[in-house]
Every structure is written in structure tokens, then in C-alpha cells.
Amino acid sequence: GGHYWHGNETDQQAPFMFAMAGDPSKTDKVTTEIINTEYGTGPGGLSGNEDAGQMSAWLVFSMTGFYPVCPVSGEYVITSPSFDNIEIKIPGNKYFTIRCNRKDKKSVYIESIRRNGKRYDERYLSHREILKGGTFTFSITDKPLPVKYPGILELIHRISYKKEKRGK
């Protein structure tokens, strides 16, 4: 086994490593568990120090359903959003909207994602996609999906490819 303490901000990307390794349902489960057990509205509502807002930033990103594991990549790892409807106003008077259709209140696993009505098979979201606006609709179920998404090697390839294109 290993040890994870959420209040140690230096390893808060760890729950998203499951998705990057090809098991996004485990990321959905673990991020939901952390949100439900490590945060609260009373005294001691944070499990660690609020160094420069990191604890709150992790919570906001994770509850929204995407997290910048590697900020320089311009991509976010997708996880199960905590809310049924989220609207983020972006430049150009546009909105980036997230909608969730849950099987029930205990459902935490992403079954499918649609972007503007079209199937979206990635578990990564680029910052450019967010700035385009539009609607991401999540179907959330109570059963984890079999591992079927590309893992870390796919992400590394895309980051490397982007770097090569920028360098030319």
C-alpha cells in the first residue's frame, strides 16, 4: 500500500493518475470520496493548510469535473462533476455549460459524455475547448466502466507533439 493525505497539497494530482493510467472510473470514485470526506462547511472544513488557495482550488476544479494535472499541457483530466448544472461565463459573452444526468444520488461514475449533443470519448478536455463554449452533458451511473480510455502514453504523446509543433 501507499499513503495519501489530501491536506498535503503536493500530491493532490494523485487521484487523477488513475484516469491517466487508463482507469477513469477509479478517478471518479476517489475524487468523490475526497470531496465528501475531506471538506466541510464547519470549523476544520479543510483537511490541510489553505496555502495560496490550493485546497479550495482543488475542490472547485474537482466538483466542476475537470482538473489541471499538468497545467502547462493546456489540458484537464475529466472526473465526475458534483453538480447537475454548471455554467461558466467565458470571454465573448459565451458559456461553458456542464450538465449531469444521474441514475441516482449515489451515482458517481461517468458512463458517457456528449459535447453539444455529439459523443465525446476523451477523458481529457483542452482549455481551447472550454474557451469555445458549448455544453458538455454527462451520463452518470452507479457502476464503474471497464477500462477503455487511452492512458498516460496517449497524453504524453499529445503533449510532446504540441511541444514539437510550437518549436517549429
Secondary structure as GFF3:
##gff-version 3
##sequence-region A 1 168
A	DSSP	three_ten_helix	9	11	.	.	.	ID=ss1
A	DSSP	three_ten_helix	14	16	.	.	.	ID=ss2
A	DSSP	alpha_helix	17	20	.	.	.	ID=ss3
A	DSSP	alpha_helix	24	38	.	.	.	ID=ss4
A	DSSP	three_ten_helix	51	53	.	.	.	ID=ss5
A	DSSP	alpha_helix	54	64	.	.	.	ID=ss6
A	DSSP	beta_strand	66	67	.	.	.	ID=ss7
A	DSSP	three_ten_helix	71	73	.	.	.	ID=ss8
A	DSSP	beta_strand	75	78	.	.	.	ID=ss9
A	DSSP	beta_strand	85	90	.	.	.	ID=ss10
A	DSSP	beta_strand	94	102	.	.	.	ID=ss11
A	DSSP	beta_strand	109	115	.	.	.	ID=ss12
A	DSSP	beta_strand	118	119	.	.	.	ID=ss13
A	DSSP	beta_strand	124	126	.	.	.	ID=ss14
A	DSSP	alpha_helix	127	132	.	.	.	ID=ss15
A	DSSP	beta_strand	134	141	.	.	.	ID=ss16
A	DSSP	alpha_helix	152	167	.	.	.	ID=ss17
###
